[in-house]
Amino acid sequence: MILPVIAYGDPILRKVCVEIDKDYPDLAELIENMKETMTNAQGLGLAAPQVNKAIRLFIVDTSPFASDEELDDEQRASLTNFKKVFINAEILKEEGDEWAFNEGCLSIPDIREDVFRQEKITIEYVDENFEKHTEVLDGLAARVVQHEYDHTEGILFTDKISSLKKRLIKKKLENISKGKVDIDYRMKFPLLKKNKL
Ligand SMILES: [Zn+2]
């Protein structure tokens, strides 16, 4: 089932999410629904707070990069197969130089900005079967995971841009909260005024 994506301005996107255990109700179904929702919206990742659950869960699927002509064959191949579920993730280490990548977010449609992040991370998490992993990621895989991980900490990519750019997009962000934006997937807007009968 495709779930509505929570839009910028909703307080759930600002919550520090809580850890879950195996007994979290209907977890497998939630993960399936999140995958469907992400694919339908052509997203590279989706975090639980974006579908109204303040829990430490996010999914990534970088396969859309497989057709990116700016990448070499090896990079494309590794990104095609990078589809994962991250539960109770913790970034243990971030290292390397900061580099800029033009990020977007399904909760913040029509806005893209260059965001600087470090190139390499070490992350510990459990997968959908609650098996524990520790992985080192770099490049675009690390980038997508850093963005989604931030969601579970209540952080959005627009927090990481210059104050000048923040001022320039302020009105656009307000419009997103009010539902004044063109999108082709389901969303829930915090400030959308319902028509009174
Ligand atoms: Zn996002």
py3Dmol code that shows the C-alpha trace and the ligand (Angstrom):
import py3Dmol

protein = """\
ATOM      1  CA  MET A   1       0.000   0.000   0.000  1.00  0.00           C
ATOM      2  CA  ILE A   2       1.250   3.437  -0.881  1.00  0.00           C
ATOM      3  CA  LEU A   3       1.386   5.655   2.205  1.00  0.00           C
ATOM      4  CA  PRO A   4       1.080   9.452   2.210  1.00  0.00           C
ATOM      5  CA  VAL A   5       4.489  11.143   2.593  1.00  0.00           C
ATOM      6  CA  ILE A   6       4.536  13.678   5.429  1.00  0.00           C
ATOM      7  CA  ALA A   7       5.418  17.147   4.138  1.00  0.00           C
ATOM      8  CA  TYR A   8       7.845  19.713   5.507  1.00  0.00           C
ATOM      9  CA  GLY A   9       6.515  21.540   8.574  1.00  0.00           C
ATOM     10  CA  ASP A  10       4.963  18.543  10.315  1.00  0.00           C
ATOM     11  CA  PRO A  11       6.416  18.145  13.843  1.00  0.00           C
ATOM     12  CA  ILE A  12       6.968  14.392  13.329  1.00  0.00           C
ATOM     13  CA  LEU A  13       9.869  15.240  10.981  1.00  0.00           C
ATOM     14  CA  ARG A  14      11.602  16.960  13.939  1.00  0.00           C
ATOM     15  CA  LYS A  15      11.411  14.074  16.404  1.00  0.00           C
ATOM     16  CA  VAL A  16      14.429  12.118  17.535  1.00  0.00           C
ATOM     17  CA  CYS A  17      13.116   8.655  16.714  1.00  0.00           C
ATOM     18  CA  VAL A  18      13.082   5.728  19.138  1.00  0.00           C
ATOM     19  CA  GLU A  19      14.603   2.270  18.758  1.00  0.00           C
ATOM     20  CA  ILE A  20      12.325  -0.671  18.071  1.00  0.00           C
ATOM     21  CA  ASP A  21      12.507  -4.414  18.703  1.00  0.00           C
ATOM     22  CA  LYS A  22      11.316  -7.484  16.787  1.00  0.00           C
ATOM     23  CA  ASP A  23       7.867  -7.220  18.327  1.00  0.00           C
ATOM     24  CA  TYR A  24       7.077  -3.844  16.816  1.00  0.00           C
ATOM     25  CA  PRO A  25       3.516  -4.305  15.465  1.00  0.00           C
ATOM     26  CA  ASP A  26       3.165  -5.121  11.746  1.00  0.00           C
ATOM     27  CA  LEU A  27       6.809  -4.284  11.023  1.00  0.00           C
ATOM     28  CA  ALA A  28       7.110  -6.437   7.876  1.00  0.00           C
ATOM     29  CA  GLU A  29       4.019  -4.823   6.431  1.00  0.00           C
ATOM     30  CA  LEU A  30       5.297  -1.328   7.279  1.00  0.00           C
ATOM     31  CA  ILE A  31       8.610  -2.056   5.496  1.00  0.00           C
ATOM     32  CA  GLU A  32       6.766  -3.386   2.416  1.00  0.00           C
ATOM     33  CA  ASN A  33       4.544  -0.304   2.347  1.00  0.00           C
ATOM     34  CA  MET A  34       7.554   1.990   2.704  1.00  0.00           C
ATOM     35  CA  LYS A  35       9.288   0.263  -0.243  1.00  0.00           C
ATOM     36  CA  GLU A  36       6.193   0.668  -2.374  1.00  0.00           C
ATOM     37  CA  THR A  37       5.816   4.313  -1.338  1.00  0.00           C
ATOM     38  CA  MET A  38       9.483   5.092  -2.083  1.00  0.00           C
ATOM     39  CA  THR A  39       9.476   3.401  -5.487  1.00  0.00           C
ATOM     40  CA  ASN A  40       6.197   5.028  -6.486  1.00  0.00           C
ATOM     41  CA  ALA A  41       7.650   8.466  -5.687  1.00  0.00           C
ATOM     42  CA  GLN A  42      10.985   7.609  -7.380  1.00  0.00           C
ATOM     43  CA  GLY A  43      12.863   8.154  -4.135  1.00  0.00           C
ATOM     44  CA  LEU A  44      16.321   6.801  -3.275  1.00  0.00           C
ATOM     45  CA  GLY A  45      15.422   6.436   0.375  1.00  0.00           C
ATOM     46  CA  LEU A  46      12.597   6.833   2.841  1.00  0.00           C
ATOM     47  CA  ALA A  47      12.622   7.136   6.628  1.00  0.00           C
ATOM     48  CA  ALA A  48       9.828   6.086   8.994  1.00  0.00           C
ATOM     49  CA  PRO A  49       9.034   9.634  10.238  1.00  0.00           C
ATOM     50  CA  GLN A  50       8.220  10.508   6.601  1.00  0.00           C
ATOM     51  CA  VAL A  51       5.317   8.056   6.869  1.00  0.00           C
ATOM     52  CA  ASN A  52       4.328   9.281  10.327  1.00  0.00           C
ATOM     53  CA  LYS A  53       6.218   6.812  12.547  1.00  0.00           C
ATOM     54  CA  ALA A  54       8.852   8.226  14.905  1.00  0.00           C
ATOM     55  CA  ILE A  55      10.941   5.048  14.931  1.00  0.00           C
ATOM     56  CA  ARG A  56      14.559   4.341  13.961  1.00  0.00           C
ATOM     57  CA  LEU A  57      13.863   2.712  10.600  1.00  0.00           C
ATOM     58  CA  PHE A  58      14.809   3.750   7.077  1.00  0.00           C
ATOM     59  CA  ILE A  59      15.186   2.091   3.706  1.00  0.00           C
ATOM     60  CA  VAL A  60      17.444   2.899   0.760  1.00  0.00           C
ATOM     61  CA  ASP A  61      17.486   1.827  -2.866  1.00  0.00           C
ATOM     62  CA  THR A  62      20.116   3.519  -4.984  1.00  0.00           C
ATOM     63  CA  SER A  63      19.312   1.535  -8.148  1.00  0.00           C
ATOM     64  CA  PRO A  64      18.100   4.699  -9.984  1.00  0.00           C
ATOM     65  CA  PHE A  65      21.795   5.735 -10.063  1.00  0.00           C
ATOM     66  CA  ALA A  66      22.414   2.726 -12.326  1.00  0.00           C
ATOM     67  CA  SER A  67      21.507   4.878 -15.322  1.00  0.00           C
ATOM     68  CA  ASP A  68      23.603   7.872 -14.233  1.00  0.00           C
ATOM     69  CA  GLU A  69      26.060   8.472 -17.053  1.00  0.00           C
ATOM     70  CA  GLU A  70      28.405  10.506 -14.878  1.00  0.00           C
ATOM     71  CA  LEU A  71      29.339   7.405 -12.885  1.00  0.00           C
ATOM     72  CA  ASP A  72      31.801   4.721 -13.939  1.00  0.00           C
ATOM     73  CA  ASP A  73      30.758   1.074 -14.471  1.00  0.00           C
ATOM     74  CA  GLU A  74      31.980  -0.100 -11.081  1.00  0.00           C
ATOM     75  CA  GLN A  75      30.113   2.645  -9.219  1.00  0.00           C
ATOM     76  CA  ARG A  76      26.970   1.955 -11.227  1.00  0.00           C
ATOM     77  CA  ALA A  77      27.143  -1.764 -10.496  1.00  0.00           C
ATOM     78  CA  SER A  78      27.524  -1.299  -6.736  1.00  0.00           C
ATOM     79  CA  LEU A  79      24.683   1.232  -6.596  1.00  0.00           C
ATOM     80  CA  THR A  80      22.322  -1.038  -8.577  1.00  0.00           C
ATOM     81  CA  ASN A  81      22.485  -3.604  -5.800  1.00  0.00           C
ATOM     82  CA  PHE A  82      22.371  -1.251  -2.848  1.00  0.00           C
ATOM     83  CA  LYS A  83      18.890  -1.929  -1.451  1.00  0.00           C
ATOM     84  CA  LYS A  84      18.742  -2.195   2.308  1.00  0.00           C
ATOM     85  CA  VAL A  85      16.639  -1.840   5.417  1.00  0.00           C
ATOM     86  CA  PHE A  86      18.295  -0.073   8.370  1.00  0.00           C
ATOM     87  CA  ILE A  87      16.815  -0.485  11.859  1.00  0.00           C
ATOM     88  CA  ASN A  88      18.222   1.124  15.023  1.00  0.00           C
ATOM     89  CA  ALA A  89      21.140   2.460  13.009  1.00  0.00           C
ATOM     90  CA  GLU A  90      23.965   4.358  14.599  1.00  0.00           C
ATOM     91  CA  ILE A  91      26.685   6.135  12.637  1.00  0.00           C
ATOM     92  CA  LEU A  92      29.839   5.274  14.559  1.00  0.00           C
ATOM     93  CA  LYS A  93      32.279   7.316  12.496  1.00  0.00           C
ATOM     94  CA  GLU A  94      32.280   9.885   9.693  1.00  0.00           C
ATOM     95  CA  GLU A  95      35.555  10.617   7.954  1.00  0.00           C
ATOM     96  CA  GLY A  96      37.158  12.064   4.857  1.00  0.00           C
ATOM     97  CA  ASP A  97      36.715  15.362   3.077  1.00  0.00           C
ATOM     98  CA  GLU A  98      33.368  17.067   2.839  1.00  0.00           C
ATOM     99  CA  TRP A  99      31.902  17.070  -0.656  1.00  0.00           C
ATOM    100  CA  ALA A 100      28.827  18.711  -2.129  1.00  0.00           C
ATOM    101  CA  PHE A 101      25.917  16.775  -3.589  1.00  0.00           C
ATOM    102  CA  ASN A 102      22.649  18.221  -4.817  1.00  0.00           C
ATOM    103  CA  GLU A 103      20.115  16.642  -2.424  1.00  0.00           C
ATOM    104  CA  GLY A 104      16.362  16.462  -2.521  1.00  0.00           C
ATOM    105  CA  CYS A 105      13.761  14.896  -0.227  1.00  0.00           C
ATOM    106  CA  LEU A 106      10.322  13.365  -0.774  1.00  0.00           C
ATOM    107  CA  SER A 107       9.030  15.472   2.159  1.00  0.00           C
ATOM    108  CA  ILE A 108      10.384  18.664   0.535  1.00  0.00           C
ATOM    109  CA  PRO A 109       9.344  18.403  -3.126  1.00  0.00           C
ATOM    110  CA  ASP A 110      10.701  20.790  -5.773  1.00  0.00           C
ATOM    111  CA  ILE A 111      13.649  21.949  -3.690  1.00  0.00           C
ATOM    112  CA  ARG A 112      17.182  20.735  -4.318  1.00  0.00           C
ATOM    113  CA  GLU A 113      20.303  22.188  -2.726  1.00  0.00           C
ATOM    114  CA  ASP A 114      23.971  21.326  -2.528  1.00  0.00           C
ATOM    115  CA  VAL A 115      24.718  19.779   0.855  1.00  0.00           C
ATOM    116  CA  PHE A 116      28.223  19.136   2.206  1.00  0.00           C
ATOM    117  CA  ARG A 117      28.870  15.876   4.023  1.00  0.00           C
ATOM    118  CA  GLN A 118      31.926  13.773   4.796  1.00  0.00           C
ATOM    119  CA  GLU A 119      32.649  11.048   2.241  1.00  0.00           C
ATOM    120  CA  LYS A 120      32.896   7.924   4.372  1.00  0.00           C
ATOM    121  CA  ILE A 121      30.861   6.476   7.239  1.00  0.00           C
ATOM    122  CA  THR A 122      30.922   3.463   9.537  1.00  0.00           C
ATOM    123  CA  ILE A 123      27.403   2.431  10.473  1.00  0.00           C
ATOM    124  CA  GLU A 124      26.014  -0.206  12.808  1.00  0.00           C
ATOM    125  CA  TYR A 125      22.416  -1.410  12.384  1.00  0.00           C
ATOM    126  CA  VAL A 126      20.119  -4.404  12.308  1.00  0.00           C
ATOM    127  CA  ASP A 127      18.323  -5.468   9.143  1.00  0.00           C
ATOM    128  CA  GLU A 128      14.673  -6.525   8.762  1.00  0.00           C
ATOM    129  CA  ASN A 129      15.537  -9.901  10.378  1.00  0.00           C
ATOM    130  CA  PHE A 130      17.238  -8.129  13.286  1.00  0.00           C
ATOM    131  CA  GLU A 131      20.638  -9.407  12.231  1.00  0.00           C
ATOM    132  CA  LYS A 132      23.405  -7.050  13.232  1.00  0.00           C
ATOM    133  CA  HIS A 133      25.757  -5.462  10.665  1.00  0.00           C
ATOM    134  CA  THR A 134      28.640  -3.028  10.796  1.00  0.00           C
ATOM    135  CA  GLU A 135      29.492  -1.530   7.402  1.00  0.00           C
ATOM    136  CA  VAL A 136      31.788   1.054   5.907  1.00  0.00           C
ATOM    137  CA  LEU A 137      30.150   3.051   3.099  1.00  0.00           C
ATOM    138  CA  ASP A 138      31.384   5.832   0.867  1.00  0.00           C
ATOM    139  CA  GLY A 139      30.335   7.857  -2.149  1.00  0.00           C
ATOM    140  CA  LEU A 140      26.663   7.989  -3.083  1.00  0.00           C
ATOM    141  CA  ALA A 141      25.700   5.004  -0.900  1.00  0.00           C
ATOM    142  CA  ALA A 142      27.064   6.837   2.156  1.00  0.00           C
ATOM    143  CA  ARG A 143      25.356  10.024   1.021  1.00  0.00           C
ATOM    144  CA  VAL A 144      21.882   8.489   0.803  1.00  0.00           C
ATOM    145  CA  VAL A 145      22.333   6.731   4.152  1.00  0.00           C
ATOM    146  CA  GLN A 146      23.529   9.975   5.823  1.00  0.00           C
ATOM    147  CA  HIS A 147      20.432  11.792   4.535  1.00  0.00           C
ATOM    148  CA  GLU A 148      18.036   9.063   5.727  1.00  0.00           C
ATOM    149  CA  TYR A 149      19.845   8.623   9.046  1.00  0.00           C
ATOM    150  CA  ASP A 150      19.408  12.357   9.667  1.00  0.00           C
ATOM    151  CA  HIS A 151      15.630  11.880   9.383  1.00  0.00           C
ATOM    152  CA  THR A 152      15.732   9.512  12.368  1.00  0.00           C
ATOM    153  CA  GLU A 153      17.482  12.309  14.305  1.00  0.00           C
ATOM    154  CA  GLY A 154      14.886  14.932  13.313  1.00  0.00           C
ATOM    155  CA  ILE A 155      17.303  16.633  10.882  1.00  0.00           C
ATOM    156  CA  LEU A 156      16.441  17.707   7.311  1.00  0.00           C
ATOM    157  CA  PHE A 157      18.857  18.567   4.496  1.00  0.00           C
ATOM    158  CA  THR A 158      17.573  22.141   4.476  1.00  0.00           C
ATOM    159  CA  ASP A 159      19.082  22.541   7.974  1.00  0.00           C
ATOM    160  CA  LYS A 160      22.520  22.077   6.438  1.00  0.00           C
ATOM    161  CA  ILE A 161      22.513  24.895   3.878  1.00  0.00           C
ATOM    162  CA  SER A 162      23.722  28.473   4.279  1.00  0.00           C
ATOM    163  CA  SER A 163      21.525  31.028   6.037  1.00  0.00           C
ATOM    164  CA  LEU A 164      21.285  32.958   2.757  1.00  0.00           C
ATOM    165  CA  LYS A 165      19.915  29.924   0.945  1.00  0.00           C
ATOM    166  CA  LYS A 166      17.573  29.241   3.860  1.00  0.00           C
ATOM    167  CA  ARG A 167      16.135  32.733   3.451  1.00  0.00           C
ATOM    168  CA  LEU A 168      15.752  32.233  -0.302  1.00  0.00           C
ATOM    169  CA  ILE A 169      13.685  29.054   0.089  1.00  0.00           C
ATOM    170  CA  LYS A 170      11.661  30.139   3.154  1.00  0.00           C
ATOM    171  CA  LYS A 171       8.527  31.009   1.164  1.00  0.00           C
ATOM    172  CA  LYS A 172       8.753  27.817  -0.876  1.00  0.00           C
ATOM    173  CA  LEU A 173       8.969  25.752   2.327  1.00  0.00           C
ATOM    174  CA  GLU A 174       5.899  27.529   3.728  1.00  0.00           C
ATOM    175  CA  ASN A 175       4.027  26.731   0.533  1.00  0.00           C
ATOM    176  CA  ILE A 176       4.973  23.054   0.815  1.00  0.00           C
ATOM    177  CA  SER A 177       3.546  22.966   4.367  1.00  0.00           C
ATOM    178  CA  LYS A 178       0.313  24.443   3.007  1.00  0.00           C
ATOM    179  CA  GLY A 179       0.115  21.932   0.162  1.00  0.00           C
ATOM    180  CA  LYS A 180       0.805  24.541  -2.525  1.00  0.00           C
ATOM    181  CA  VAL A 181       3.099  22.328  -4.568  1.00  0.00           C
ATOM    182  CA  ASP A 182       2.793  20.134  -7.638  1.00  0.00           C
ATOM    183  CA  ILE A 183       3.496  16.492  -6.911  1.00  0.00           C
ATOM    184  CA  ASP A 184       2.578  13.163  -8.440  1.00  0.00           C
ATOM    185  CA  TYR A 185       2.591  11.057  -5.249  1.00  0.00           C
ATOM    186  CA  ARG A 186       0.447  11.036  -2.099  1.00  0.00           C
ATOM    187  CA  MET A 187       1.382  13.559   0.582  1.00  0.00           C
ATOM    188  CA  LYS A 188      -0.012  14.846   3.873  1.00  0.00           C
ATOM    189  CA  PHE A 189       0.447  18.581   4.467  1.00  0.00           C
ATOM    190  CA  PRO A 190       0.489  19.998   8.019  1.00  0.00           C
ATOM    191  CA  LEU A 191      -0.986  23.404   7.157  1.00  0.00           C
ATOM    192  CA  LEU A 192      -3.436  22.470   4.423  1.00  0.00           C
ATOM    193  CA  LYS A 193      -6.687  24.217   5.300  1.00  0.00           C
ATOM    194  CA  LYS A 194      -9.643  21.965   4.775  1.00  0.00           C
ATOM    195  CA  ASN A 195     -12.502  23.504   2.853  1.00  0.00           C
ATOM    196  CA  LYS A 196     -15.433  24.205   5.100  1.00  0.00           C
ATOM    197  CA  LEU A 197     -18.831  23.102   3.850  1.00  0.00           C
TER     198      LEU A 197
END
"""
ligand_1 = """\
1
ZN
Zn 14.583 13.069 3.006
"""
view = py3Dmol.view(width=600, height=400)
view.addModel(protein, "pdb")
view.setStyle({"model": 0}, {"cartoon": {"style": "trace"}})
view.addModel(ligand_1, "xyz")
view.setStyle({"model": 1}, {"stick": {}})
view.zoomTo()
view.show()
